Amino acid sequence: MSKAPAARVSYADRLADRLGAGSVTGLLLKLLFLGVVNGLSLYAVLTLLPMREWTPLVVVVLATVAIDWVYLSSRRIPLKFLIPGTIALLIFQVYPVLYTGYIGLTNYGTGNVLNEQQAIDRIIADSITVPDDAIRYQSTPLVDDADELALLLTDPEGEIFLGTGDGLTTLEEGDIVGEGADRRILDTYRPLTLREVGDREAEVLAFAVPIDAEDVEELAVDTEADAISVQTFNTAAVAIQRLEHDAATGEIVDLVDGTVYTAIEGTFTAEDGSTLRPGFREFIGFSNFERVLTSPAIRGPFMRVFLWTFAFAVLSVITTFVLGLALALALNDPRLKLRRTTRSLLIIPYALPSFMTALIWRGLMNTSFGPINEVLGVDIPWLTSQAFAGALPKASVLLVNLWLGFGYMFLITTGALQAMPEEVKEAARVDGASGWQILRRITLPLLLVAVGPLLIASFAFNFNNFNTVFLLTGGGPPIQGTLTPAGHTDILISFSSRLAFAGGRGQDFGLAAAISTIIFFLVAIFSYIGFKRTKVLEEIN
């Protein structure tokens, strides 16, 4: 008997199987997905390349290559599930931490935002000035057949010139033909239309015609750097460039008095201490970290804020855990009626958005119009009192945070209590243990094993609980007599926010990033210690 011929597999099916798609439809969906990913990546590359943002550019390229490499193979199935989460972890968790640490090693802040070349260009551009008695021209922006800009200039005496990027040319009668928009200059140039002027506004306003000082009379300052600079769309004037950058030495020289400015930690500084602005971003090592620990203006507020941050995080965890556990124990008794209804009501504070609840409490505690003071018939400054190092505002913040957090502790402790085997407790009761002994020797140790990691996470959250502090008190009331802005209820994260965005002497992103890096390491250390303690509890059990 002859065998039946095997079914012929199409090329599309073989390709789908080779690429791990399973079917032609799956292959089309996979190619569509990869097309979208690569299209977005190409758009990101074309956007980042002119901006010279090399780090994000490299990340985008590597991520795209990794996705293509994994999803265009039938032998890398585990990676197909791991690669999206891994890329997201690197982009949204690891990269921000590393970038924050890098910023903490720089002088990034007000006056030092640009890179070095951008700062030099801005300084040189700002040094171009028009003397009071300099020659002023009526000007018309022109463009030639090669789309190069030029100026048609008329001086106060009526003499007409053509200004190009190569210099100034005197025009004779007959060099200009036509009127208005139809004019032609030297048969090469024509006036820009209003639409063209609008489209090339920045280019027109930045245009300058280099000139020789000997060709212009009555200049206020006689230097070789003179030029005719556009002032408005129809006026220009002889301007001088006072500063010049020496590319060989990296210094900026004052062409009038000869002062030399050298770049020192991102700022061009002269021997007499005078500086040029703006500065530029520069790597300064651990200077910001040294300022936190050694500068009297920062060290004092920093230590007070750090101690309160630690106390706030610890007290928040303890108070919310104790209240949540007490309520969970009370509602775990099967003899209690309406347990489900009561549990649902207790979850409401945790279910509401924290920012909305904080703002409501801020209104309730208002000194002049708050319902709490109106009911009590007093004028207690719950959020603004300076007495006893702001003890009352600190207590108010802890109270509000207790309201916001006890519902979470109630939920996790209720779940842990319900998961405990009743046989252990029953055996303890048979042995004559009291209710307190069962709670202390059995329930609490077993509970801490289950909720210990969650308590550590709660500590880390409260260590960086920016929303509650910022929305309730704004970090205030302010600590009196400090050179660095800080408040009695500020925690480290809100203190670094003040330094970054609310400093009276400008923004200091580098210092704020240094403090954020310190926060990261502190939380990491505390979390490590907490997990070690949790492991001890597991061994005891």
One Martini backbone bead per residue (centre of mass of N, CA, C, O) as a GRO file, in nm:
protein
  541
    1MET     BB    1   0.096   0.036   0.022
    2SER     BB    2   0.048   0.359  -0.018
    3LYS     BB    3   0.133   0.654   0.098
    4ALA     BB    4   0.024   0.937   0.214
    5PRO     BB    5   0.067   1.249   0.162
    6ALA     BB    6   0.197   1.499   0.308
    7ALA     BB    7   0.124   1.784   0.438
    8ARG     BB    8   0.163   2.098   0.325
    9VAL     BB    9   0.365   2.354   0.438
   10SER     BB   10   0.362   2.669   0.460
   11TYR     BB   11   0.560   2.942   0.471
   12ALA     BB   12   0.396   3.100   0.686
   13ASP     BB   13   0.395   2.872   0.897
   14ARG     BB   14   0.701   2.840   0.922
   15LEU     BB   15   0.755   3.133   1.008
   16ALA     BB   16   0.576   3.132   1.258
   17ASP     BB   17   0.727   2.902   1.403
   18ARG     BB   18   1.011   3.035   1.403
   19LEU     BB   19   0.881   3.306   1.560
   20GLY     BB   20   0.670   3.200   1.783
   21ALA     BB   21   0.344   3.225   1.691
   22GLY     BB   22   0.179   2.946   1.569
   23SER     BB   23   0.050   3.158   1.360
   24VAL     BB   24  -0.043   3.381   1.129
   25THR     BB   25  -0.196   3.566   1.322
   26GLY     BB   26   0.026   3.584   1.533
   27LEU     BB   27   0.237   3.703   1.344
   28LEU     BB   28   0.086   3.965   1.276
   29LEU     BB   29   0.066   4.066   1.569
   30LYS     BB   30   0.369   4.070   1.624
   31LEU     BB   31   0.449   4.264   1.394
   32LEU     BB   32   0.273   4.494   1.490
   33PHE     BB   33   0.403   4.531   1.766
   34LEU     BB   34   0.697   4.575   1.660
   35GLY     BB   35   0.626   4.817   1.483
   36VAL     BB   36   0.541   5.005   1.709
   37VAL     BB   37   0.799   4.994   1.877
   38ASN     BB   38   0.995   5.087   1.648
   39GLY     BB   39   0.849   5.352   1.583
   40LEU     BB   40   0.881   5.481   1.863
   41SER     BB   41   1.189   5.457   1.872
   42LEU     BB   42   1.250   5.628   1.623
   43TYR     BB   43   1.121   5.884   1.732
   44ALA     BB   44   1.303   5.906   1.983
   45VAL     BB   45   1.573   5.922   1.833
   46LEU     BB   46   1.503   6.178   1.658
   47THR     BB   47   1.464   6.354   1.919
   48LEU     BB   48   1.740   6.299   2.087
   49LEU     BB   49   1.972   6.358   1.889
   50PRO     BB   50   1.961   6.678   1.870
   51MET     BB   51   1.978   6.695   2.200
   52ARG     BB   52   2.205   6.502   2.316
   53GLU     BB   53   2.060   6.243   2.465
   54TRP     BB   54   2.237   5.971   2.531
   55THR     BB   55   2.115   5.795   2.751
   56PRO     BB   56   1.823   5.759   2.644
   57LEU     BB   57   1.915   5.657   2.369
   58VAL     BB   58   2.051   5.394   2.462
   59VAL     BB   59   1.805   5.276   2.606
   60VAL     BB   60   1.619   5.258   2.359
   61VAL     BB   61   1.796   5.079   2.181
   62LEU     BB   62   1.837   4.838   2.375
   63ALA     BB   63   1.537   4.775   2.420
   64THR     BB   64   1.466   4.720   2.124
   65VAL     BB   65   1.668   4.493   2.072
   66ALA     BB   66   1.563   4.304   2.297
   67ILE     BB   67   1.276   4.270   2.190
   68ASP     BB   68   1.347   4.160   1.909
   69TRP     BB   69   1.521   3.917   2.004
   70VAL     BB   70   1.293   3.774   2.167
   71TYR     BB   71   1.027   3.792   1.962
   72LEU     BB   72   1.211   3.652   1.710
   73SER     BB   73   1.174   3.385   1.888
   74SER     BB   74   1.114   3.032   1.988
   75ARG     BB   75   1.355   3.006   2.241
   76ARG     BB   76   1.244   3.271   2.442
   77ILE     BB   77   0.989   3.244   2.634
   78PRO     BB   78   1.064   3.349   2.920
   79LEU     BB   79   1.156   3.639   2.820
   80LYS     BB   80   0.871   3.737   2.725
   81PHE     BB   81   0.789   3.784   3.036
   82LEU     BB   82   1.047   3.945   3.152
   83ILE     BB   83   1.125   4.195   2.972
   84PRO     BB   84   0.906   4.411   3.037
   85GLY     BB   85   0.958   4.429   3.347
   86THR     BB   86   1.262   4.490   3.328
   87ILE     BB   87   1.245   4.751   3.168
   88ALA     BB   88   1.057   4.899   3.364
   89LEU     BB   89   1.248   4.882   3.607
   90LEU     BB   90   1.488   5.038   3.479
   91ILE     BB   91   1.330   5.303   3.402
   92PHE     BB   92   1.140   5.352   3.683
   93GLN     BB   93   1.379   5.278   3.905
   94VAL     BB   94   1.685   5.270   3.845
   95TYR     BB   95   1.733   5.528   3.681
   96PRO     BB   96   1.630   5.744   3.886
   97VAL     BB   97   1.837   5.674   4.103
   98LEU     BB   98   2.095   5.722   3.937
   99TYR     BB   99   2.026   6.013   3.848
  100THR     BB  100   2.005   6.134   4.129
  101GLY     BB  101   2.295   6.067   4.210
  102TYR     BB  102   2.426   6.236   3.984
  103ILE     BB  103   2.304   6.514   4.057
  104GLY     BB  104   2.443   6.510   4.345
  105LEU     BB  105   2.735   6.550   4.174
  106THR     BB  106   2.628   6.836   4.106
  107ASN     BB  107   2.542   7.197   4.020
  108TYR     BB  108   2.247   7.177   3.979
  109GLY     BB  109   2.080   7.491   3.905
  110THR     BB  110   2.059   7.799   3.950
  111GLY     BB  111   2.274   7.903   3.683
  112ASN     BB  112   2.313   7.558   3.625
  113VAL     BB  113   2.161   7.425   3.345
  114LEU     BB  114   2.352   7.434   3.133
  115ASN     BB  115   2.579   7.376   2.921
  116GLU     BB  116   2.877   7.496   2.830
  117GLN     BB  117   2.810   7.594   2.541
  118GLN     BB  118   2.545   7.738   2.611
  119ALA     BB  119   2.669   7.938   2.813
  120ILE     BB  120   2.867   8.074   2.621
  121ASP     BB  121   2.662   8.173   2.414
  122ARG     BB  122   2.501   8.349   2.614
  123ILE     BB  123   2.728   8.535   2.708
  124ILE     BB  124   2.805   8.647   2.431
  125ALA     BB  125   2.524   8.752   2.352
  126ASP     BB  126   2.496   8.945   2.610
  127SER     BB  127   2.761   9.123   2.521
  128ILE     BB  128   2.582   9.246   2.307
  129THR     BB  129   2.589   9.596   2.242
  130VAL     BB  130   2.437   9.927   2.229
  131PRO     BB  131   2.535  10.221   2.197
  132ASP     BB  132   2.400  10.530   2.232
  133ASP     BB  133   2.591  10.655   1.969
  134ALA     BB  134   2.511  10.465   1.760
  135ILE     BB  135   2.441  10.340   1.464
  136ARG     BB  136   2.125  10.359   1.290
  137TYR     BB  137   1.889  10.145   1.116
  138GLN     BB  138   1.709  10.069   0.847
  139SER     BB  139   1.541   9.750   0.796
  140THR     BB  140   1.546   9.460   0.564
  141PRO     BB  141   1.470   9.147   0.517
  142LEU     BB  142   1.652   8.901   0.335
  143VAL     BB  143   1.667   8.679   0.039
  144ASP     BB  144   1.807   8.439  -0.146
  145ASP     BB  145   1.826   8.173  -0.367
  146ALA     BB  146   1.970   8.006  -0.107
  147ASP     BB  147   1.828   8.110   0.168
  148GLU     BB  148   1.990   8.361   0.255
  149LEU     BB  149   2.052   8.601   0.468
  150ALA     BB  150   1.972   8.961   0.481
  151LEU     BB  151   2.031   9.328   0.462
  152LEU     BB  152   1.854   9.634   0.431
  153LEU     BB  153   2.031   9.943   0.467
  154THR     BB  154   1.957  10.267   0.635
  155ASP     BB  155   2.088  10.552   0.708
  156PRO     BB  156   2.044  10.874   0.829
  157GLU     BB  157   2.165  10.981   0.529
  158GLY     BB  158   2.049  10.754   0.306
  159GLU     BB  159   2.234  10.528   0.294
  160ILE     BB  160   2.290  10.218   0.118
  161PHE     BB  161   2.293   9.868   0.227
  162LEU     BB  162   2.449   9.541   0.226
  163GLY     BB  163   2.389   9.273   0.454
  164THR     BB  164   2.597   9.004   0.534
  165GLY     BB  165   2.789   8.740   0.650
  166ASP     BB  166   3.053   8.897   0.511
  167GLY     BB  167   2.920   9.197   0.508
  168LEU     BB  168   2.954   9.528   0.377
  169THR     BB  169   2.757   9.696   0.112
  170THR     BB  170   2.749   9.940  -0.120
  171LEU     BB  171   2.484  10.099  -0.284
  172GLU     BB  172   2.370  10.174  -0.597
  173GLU     BB  173   2.226  10.303  -0.850
  174GLY     BB  174   2.039  10.014  -0.971
  175ASP     BB  175   2.050   9.778  -0.750
  176ILE     BB  176   1.746   9.862  -0.726
  177VAL     BB  177   1.444   9.683  -0.812
  178GLY     BB  178   1.157   9.805  -0.756
  179GLU     BB  179   0.869   9.748  -0.536
  180GLY     BB  180   0.845   9.629  -0.248
  181ALA     BB  181   0.794   9.291  -0.289
  182ASP     BB  182   0.943   9.329  -0.591
  183ARG     BB  183   1.213   9.360  -0.502
  184ARG     BB  184   1.559   9.383  -0.625
  185ILE     BB  185   1.891   9.285  -0.520
  186LEU     BB  186   2.128   9.227  -0.735
  187ASP     BB  187   1.937   8.993  -0.857
  188THR     BB  188   1.918   8.811  -0.564
  189TYR     BB  189   1.739   8.977  -0.372
  190ARG     BB  190   1.460   8.958  -0.136
  191PRO     BB  191   1.197   9.015   0.043
  192LEU     BB  192   1.038   8.922   0.309
  193THR     BB  193   0.769   8.793   0.415
  194LEU     BB  194   0.563   8.785   0.677
  195ARG     BB  195   0.561   8.478   0.699
  196GLU     BB  196   0.869   8.436   0.688
  197VAL     BB  197   0.934   8.605   0.935
  198GLY     BB  198   0.774   8.428   1.134
  199ASP     BB  199   0.926   8.155   1.074
  200ARG     BB  200   1.225   8.332   1.114
  201GLU     BB  201   1.253   8.497   1.375
  202ALA     BB  202   1.509   8.400   1.527
  203GLU     BB  203   1.705   8.432   1.286
  204VAL     BB  204   1.666   8.735   1.237
  205LEU     BB  205   1.733   8.844   1.532
  206ALA     BB  206   2.034   8.695   1.515
  207PHE     BB  207   2.132   8.871   1.300
  208ALA     BB  208   2.466   8.961   1.167
  209VAL     BB  209   2.700   9.219   1.057
  210PRO     BB  210   3.010   9.226   0.971
  211ILE     BB  211   3.259   9.478   1.062
  212ASP     BB  212   3.465   9.751   1.010
  213ALA     BB  213   3.554  10.013   1.205
  214GLU     BB  214   3.668  10.199   0.966
  215ASP     BB  215   3.368  10.211   0.813
  216VAL     BB  216   3.278  10.350   1.089
  217GLU     BB  217   3.148  10.621   1.239
  218GLU     BB  218   3.106  10.706   1.564
  219LEU     BB  219   3.196  10.510   1.772
  220ALA     BB  220   3.188  10.429   2.102
  221VAL     BB  221   3.357  10.161   2.033
  222ASP     BB  222   3.689  10.045   1.944
  223THR     BB  223   3.659   9.736   1.775
  224GLU     BB  224   3.680   9.416   1.609
  225ALA     BB  225   3.363   9.330   1.712
  226ASP     BB  226   3.190   9.468   1.521
  227ALA     BB  227   2.829   9.507   1.450
  228ILE     BB  228   2.524   9.451   1.283
  229SER     BB  229   2.225   9.444   1.469
  230VAL     BB  230   1.927   9.318   1.527
  231GLN     BB  231   1.638   9.457   1.690
  232THR     BB  232   1.424   9.452   1.470
  233PHE     BB  233   1.253   9.404   1.175
  234ASN     BB  234   1.327   9.746   1.107
  235THR     BB  235   1.598   9.737   1.288
  236ALA     BB  236   1.940   9.859   1.335
  237ALA     BB  237   2.277   9.825   1.490
  238VAL     BB  238   2.565   9.909   1.628
  239ALA     BB  239   2.764   9.655   1.777
  240ILE     BB  240   2.919   9.509   2.066
  241GLN     BB  241   3.166   9.266   2.164
  242ARG     BB  242   3.299   9.219   2.475
  243LEU     BB  243   3.312   8.908   2.456
  244GLU     BB  244   3.548   8.622   2.446
  245HIS     BB  245   3.623   8.296   2.334
  246ASP     BB  246   3.882   8.069   2.425
  247ALA     BB  247   3.932   7.759   2.296
  248ALA     BB  248   4.220   7.683   2.401
  249THR     BB  249   4.158   7.766   2.726
  250GLY     BB  250   3.841   7.825   2.807
  251GLU     BB  251   3.824   8.130   2.811
  252ILE     BB  252   3.703   8.458   2.905
  253VAL     BB  253   3.727   8.775   2.736
  254ASP     BB  254   3.770   9.115   2.787
  255LEU     BB  255   3.797   9.354   2.529
  256VAL     BB  256   3.827   9.617   2.711
  257ASP     BB  257   3.994   9.527   3.004
  258GLY     BB  258   4.111   9.207   3.002
  259THR     BB  259   3.943   9.018   3.149
  260VAL     BB  260   3.965   8.692   3.304
  261TYR     BB  261   3.764   8.394   3.267
  262THR     BB  262   3.730   8.106   3.473
  263ALA     BB  263   3.640   7.784   3.512
  264ILE     BB  264   3.450   7.727   3.827
  265GLU     BB  265   3.227   7.510   3.897
  266GLY     BB  266   3.045   7.637   3.644
  267THR     BB  267   3.201   7.927   3.670
  268PHE     BB  268   3.289   8.233   3.552
  269THR     BB  269   3.599   8.355   3.697
  270ALA     BB  270   3.768   8.600   3.843
  271GLU     BB  271   4.016   8.716   4.048
  272ASP     BB  272   3.800   8.920   4.203
  273GLY     BB  273   3.515   8.725   4.189
  274SER     BB  274   3.385   8.772   3.940
  275THR     BB  275   3.097   8.689   3.735
  276LEU     BB  276   2.930   8.480   3.498
  277ARG     BB  277   2.613   8.473   3.334
  278PRO     BB  278   2.570   8.173   3.300
  279GLY     BB  279   2.618   7.868   3.396
  280PHE     BB  280   2.719   7.520   3.439
  281ARG     BB  281   2.724   7.196   3.430
  282GLU     BB  282   2.900   7.004   3.691
  283PHE     BB  283   3.125   6.795   3.824
  284ILE     BB  284   3.168   6.785   4.207
  285GLY     BB  285   3.102   6.541   4.356
  286PHE     BB  286   3.077   6.553   4.725
  287SER     BB  287   2.989   6.848   4.797
  288ASN     BB  288   2.688   6.822   4.876
  289PHE     BB  289   2.736   6.621   5.110
  290GLU     BB  290   2.923   6.811   5.270
  291ARG     BB  291   2.715   7.037   5.313
  292VAL     BB  292   2.518   6.875   5.487
  293LEU     BB  293   2.751   6.816   5.722
  294THR     BB  294   2.913   7.123   5.734
  295SER     BB  295   2.704   7.332   5.689
  296PRO     BB  296   2.544   7.547   5.898
  297ALA     BB  297   2.291   7.612   5.711
  298ILE     BB  298   2.221   7.283   5.687
  299ARG     BB  299   2.283   7.099   5.930
  300GLY     BB  300   2.076   7.191   6.136
  301PRO     BB  301   1.810   7.142   5.977
  302PHE     BB  302   1.874   6.851   5.894
  303MET     BB  303   1.879   6.717   6.178
  304ARG     BB  304   1.593   6.798   6.261
  305VAL     BB  305   1.451   6.664   6.021
  306PHE     BB  306   1.559   6.378   6.060
  307LEU     BB  307   1.444   6.321   6.344
  308TRP     BB  308   1.147   6.370   6.263
  309THR     BB  309   1.129   6.160   6.040
  310PHE     BB  310   1.182   5.914   6.217
  311ALA     BB  311   0.957   5.967   6.422
  312PHE     BB  312   0.722   5.975   6.221
  313ALA     BB  313   0.752   5.688   6.107
  314VAL     BB  314   0.736   5.529   6.374
  315LEU     BB  315   0.470   5.649   6.492
  316SER     BB  316   0.292   5.578   6.252
  317VAL     BB  317   0.322   5.273   6.271
  318ILE     BB  318   0.240   5.229   6.565
  319THR     BB  319  -0.040   5.368   6.573
  320THR     BB  320  -0.173   5.219   6.333
  321PHE     BB  321  -0.122   4.930   6.437
  322VAL     BB  322  -0.263   4.943   6.711
  323LEU     BB  323  -0.542   5.031   6.611
  324GLY     BB  324  -0.584   4.812   6.395
  325LEU     BB  325  -0.551   4.569   6.592
  326ALA     BB  326  -0.772   4.639   6.795
  327LEU     BB  327  -1.004   4.628   6.588
  328ALA     BB  328  -0.950   4.340   6.484
  329LEU     BB  329  -0.989   4.197   6.757
  330ALA     BB  330  -1.277   4.296   6.812
  331LEU     BB  331  -1.390   4.188   6.516
  332ASN     BB  332  -1.304   3.867   6.569
  333ASP     BB  333  -1.555   3.827   6.726
  334PRO     BB  334  -1.834   3.625   6.670
  335ARG     BB  335  -2.033   3.777   6.883
  336LEU     BB  336  -2.030   4.015   6.703
  337LYS     BB  337  -2.221   4.249   6.564
  338LEU     BB  338  -2.188   4.388   6.258
  339ARG     BB  339  -1.902   4.330   6.137
  340ARG     BB  340  -1.911   4.396   5.830
  341THR     BB  341  -2.010   4.685   5.854
  342THR     BB  342  -1.780   4.791   6.032
  343ARG     BB  343  -1.546   4.720   5.842
  344SER     BB  344  -1.640   4.896   5.606
  345LEU     BB  345  -1.626   5.169   5.761
  346LEU     BB  346  -1.313   5.149   5.837
  347ILE     BB  347  -1.211   5.172   5.527
  348ILE     BB  348  -1.279   5.458   5.422
  349PRO     BB  349  -1.021   5.632   5.489
  350TYR     BB  350  -0.843   5.450   5.297
  351ALA     BB  351  -1.017   5.482   5.028
  352LEU     BB  352  -0.961   5.761   5.027
  353PRO     BB  353  -0.802   6.020   4.913
  354SER     BB  354  -0.537   6.163   5.071
  355PHE     BB  355  -0.542   6.455   4.959
  356MET     BB  356  -0.836   6.513   5.038
  357THR     BB  357  -0.817   6.452   5.343
  358ALA     BB  358  -0.596   6.659   5.412
  359LEU     BB  359  -0.759   6.909   5.324
  360ILE     BB  360  -0.992   6.867   5.522
  361TRP     BB  361  -0.819   6.883   5.781
  362ARG     BB  362  -0.718   7.167   5.728
  363GLY     BB  363  -0.998   7.294   5.759
  364LEU     BB  364  -1.068   7.184   6.047
  365MET     BB  365  -0.781   7.327   6.168
  366ASN     BB  366  -0.855   7.603   6.144
  367THR     BB  367  -0.822   7.871   6.348
  368SER     BB  368  -1.070   8.063   6.251
  369PHE     BB  369  -1.279   7.837   6.073
  370GLY     BB  370  -1.272   7.578   6.219
  371PRO     BB  371  -1.480   7.339   6.351
  372ILE     BB  372  -1.316   7.257   6.599
  373ASN     BB  373  -1.294   7.542   6.732
  374GLU     BB  374  -1.600   7.603   6.730
  375VAL     BB  375  -1.686   7.370   6.917
  376LEU     BB  376  -1.471   7.447   7.153
  377GLY     BB  377  -1.422   7.767   7.172
  378VAL     BB  378  -1.140   7.812   7.021
  379ASP     BB  379  -0.778   7.921   6.922
  380ILE     BB  380  -0.611   7.676   6.792
  381PRO     BB  381  -0.287   7.627   6.641
  382TRP     BB  382  -0.252   7.337   6.496
  383LEU     BB  383  -0.050   7.431   6.226
  384THR     BB  384   0.123   7.714   6.359
  385SER     BB  385   0.273   7.647   6.607
  386GLN     BB  386   0.587   7.733   6.785
  387ALA     BB  387   0.564   7.573   7.026
  388PHE     BB  388   0.775   7.340   7.115
  389ALA     BB  389   0.881   7.286   6.824
  390GLY     BB  390   0.598   7.226   6.696
  391ALA     BB  391   0.419   7.012   6.853
  392LEU     BB  392   0.127   7.051   6.748
  393PRO     BB  393   0.170   7.006   6.442
  394LYS     BB  394   0.290   6.724   6.480
  395ALA     BB  395   0.040   6.598   6.612
  396SER     BB  396  -0.150   6.659   6.375
  397VAL     BB  397  -0.004   6.488   6.165
  398LEU     BB  398  -0.030   6.219   6.320
  399LEU     BB  399  -0.337   6.216   6.332
  400VAL     BB  400  -0.392   6.216   6.027
  401ASN     BB  401  -0.218   5.964   5.967
  402LEU     BB  402  -0.390   5.777   6.138
  403TRP     BB  403  -0.649   5.808   5.972
  404LEU     BB  404  -0.512   5.708   5.699
  405GLY     BB  405  -0.365   5.418   5.822
  406PHE     BB  406  -0.551   5.221   5.995
  407GLY     BB  407  -0.701   5.069   5.767
  408TYR     BB  408  -0.462   4.908   5.664
  409MET     BB  409  -0.396   4.761   5.931
  410PHE     BB  410  -0.674   4.633   5.961
  411LEU     BB  411  -0.662   4.456   5.711
  412ILE     BB  412  -0.397   4.287   5.763
  413THR     BB  413  -0.471   4.184   6.050
  414THR     BB  414  -0.733   4.043   5.981
  415GLY     BB  415  -0.611   3.838   5.785
  416ALA     BB  416  -0.404   3.715   5.987
  417LEU     BB  417  -0.608   3.622   6.206
  418GLN     BB  418  -0.780   3.434   6.014
  419ALA     BB  419  -0.514   3.245   5.947
  420MET     BB  420  -0.508   3.139   6.221
  421PRO     BB  421  -0.485   2.877   6.424
  422GLU     BB  422  -0.706   2.774   6.678
  423GLU     BB  423  -0.552   2.537   6.815
  424VAL     BB  424  -0.333   2.698   6.960
  425LYS     BB  425  -0.518   2.863   7.145
  426GLU     BB  426  -0.670   2.626   7.270
  427ALA     BB  427  -0.422   2.495   7.401
  428ALA     BB  428  -0.359   2.737   7.585
  429ARG     BB  429  -0.625   2.734   7.743
  430VAL     BB  430  -0.589   2.444   7.859
  431ASP     BB  431  -0.311   2.543   8.005
  432GLY     BB  432  -0.412   2.842   8.136
  433ALA     BB  433  -0.415   3.078   7.953
  434SER     BB  434  -0.447   3.394   7.906
  435GLY     BB  435  -0.540   3.643   7.699
  436TRP     BB  436  -0.269   3.800   7.722
  437GLN     BB  437  -0.078   3.558   7.675
  438ILE     BB  438  -0.184   3.487   7.394
  439LEU     BB  439  -0.119   3.758   7.264
  440ARG     BB  440   0.194   3.771   7.343
  441ARG     BB  441   0.288   3.456   7.271
  442ILE     BB  442   0.110   3.409   6.989
  443THR     BB  443  -0.032   3.623   6.819
  444LEU     BB  444   0.193   3.840   6.778
  445PRO     BB  445   0.422   3.666   6.654
  446LEU     BB  446   0.254   3.558   6.415
  447LEU     BB  447   0.177   3.838   6.304
  448LEU     BB  448   0.467   3.954   6.251
  449VAL     BB  449   0.544   3.753   6.034
  450ALA     BB  450   0.321   3.847   5.830
  451VAL     BB  451   0.352   4.188   5.872
  452GLY     BB  452   0.648   4.282   5.876
  453PRO     BB  453   0.700   4.374   5.576
  454LEU     BB  454   0.464   4.585   5.589
  455LEU     BB  455   0.591   4.762   5.809
  456ILE     BB  456   0.839   4.837   5.647
  457ALA     BB  457   0.686   4.966   5.413
  458SER     BB  458   0.547   5.180   5.593
  459PHE     BB  459   0.803   5.319   5.684
  460ALA     BB  460   0.903   5.401   5.402
  461PHE     BB  461   0.654   5.567   5.330
  462ASN     BB  462   0.667   5.771   5.579
  463PHE     BB  463   0.956   5.875   5.515
  464ASN     BB  464   0.798   5.976   5.219
  465ASN     BB  465   0.538   6.158   5.320
  466PHE     BB  466   0.456   6.422   5.136
  467ASN     BB  467   0.151   6.478   5.116
  468THR     BB  468   0.066   6.527   5.410
  469VAL     BB  469   0.264   6.756   5.477
  470PHE     BB  470   0.213   6.950   5.240
  471LEU     BB  471  -0.110   6.973   5.263
  472LEU     BB  472  -0.127   7.050   5.571
  473THR     BB  473   0.159   7.249   5.630
  474GLY     BB  474   0.411   7.276   5.425
  475GLY     BB  475   0.624   7.222   5.683
  476GLY     BB  476   0.515   7.382   5.892
  477PRO     BB  477   0.644   7.585   6.077
  478PRO     BB  478   0.897   7.787   6.076
  479ILE     BB  479   1.227   7.794   6.140
  480GLN     BB  480   1.396   7.994   6.335
  481GLY     BB  481   1.716   8.118   6.224
  482THR     BB  482   1.744   8.004   5.933
  483LEU     BB  483   1.911   7.999   5.622
  484THR     BB  484   1.745   7.747   5.564
  485PRO     BB  485   1.463   7.630   5.451
  486ALA     BB  486   1.248   7.532   5.732
  487GLY     BB  487   1.035   7.304   5.913
  488HIS     BB  488   0.889   7.139   6.175
  489THR     BB  489   0.727   6.927   5.962
  490ASP     BB  490   0.958   6.848   5.810
  491ILE     BB  491   1.078   6.629   5.587
  492LEU     BB  492   1.317   6.529   5.381
  493ILE     BB  493   1.148   6.550   5.118
  494SER     BB  494   1.040   6.845   5.172
  495PHE     BB  495   1.318   6.974   5.212
  496SER     BB  496   1.425   6.911   4.926
  497SER     BB  497   1.198   7.067   4.784
  498ARG     BB  498   1.276   7.343   4.887
  499LEU     BB  499   1.560   7.348   4.764
  500ALA     BB  500   1.460   7.304   4.463
  501PHE     BB  501   1.184   7.527   4.461
  502ALA     BB  502   1.201   7.743   4.747
  503GLY     BB  503   1.447   7.905   4.734
  504GLY     BB  504   1.562   8.231   4.779
  505ARG     BB  505   1.845   8.158   4.597
  506GLY     BB  506   1.722   7.930   4.451
  507GLN     BB  507   1.780   7.645   4.282
  508ASP     BB  508   1.894   7.308   4.424
  509PHE     BB  509   1.925   7.010   4.281
  510GLY     BB  510   2.184   6.884   4.389
  511LEU     BB  511   2.117   6.895   4.693
  512ALA     BB  512   1.845   6.749   4.676
  513ALA     BB  513   1.966   6.486   4.553
  514ALA     BB  514   2.151   6.423   4.791
  515ILE     BB  515   1.923   6.388   4.998
  516SER     BB  516   1.773   6.165   4.841
  517THR     BB  517   2.007   5.964   4.856
  518ILE     BB  518   2.013   5.945   5.161
  519ILE     BB  519   1.728   5.837   5.190
  520PHE     BB  520   1.770   5.577   5.034
  521PHE     BB  521   1.987   5.456   5.229
  522LEU     BB  522   1.824   5.467   5.487
  523VAL     BB  523   1.590   5.287   5.398
  524ALA     BB  524   1.766   5.045   5.326
  525ILE     BB  525   1.879   4.998   5.609
  526PHE     BB  526   1.614   4.973   5.767
  527SER     BB  527   1.503   4.739   5.598
  528TYR     BB  528   1.725   4.537   5.655
  529ILE     BB  529   1.686   4.529   5.959
  530GLY     BB  530   1.388   4.444   5.950
  531PHE     BB  531   1.432   4.172   5.799
  532LYS     BB  532   1.615   4.048   6.012
  533ARG     BB  533   1.400   4.051   6.235
  534THR     BB  534   1.195   3.874   6.086
  535LYS     BB  535   1.377   3.623   6.076
  536VAL     BB  536   1.387   3.582   6.381
  537LEU     BB  537   1.084   3.530   6.417
  538GLU     BB  538   1.079   3.274   6.242
  539GLU     BB  539   1.275   3.109   6.422
  540ILE     BB  540   1.104   3.117   6.678
  541ASN     BB  541   0.848   2.978   6.537
   0.00000   0.00000   0.00000
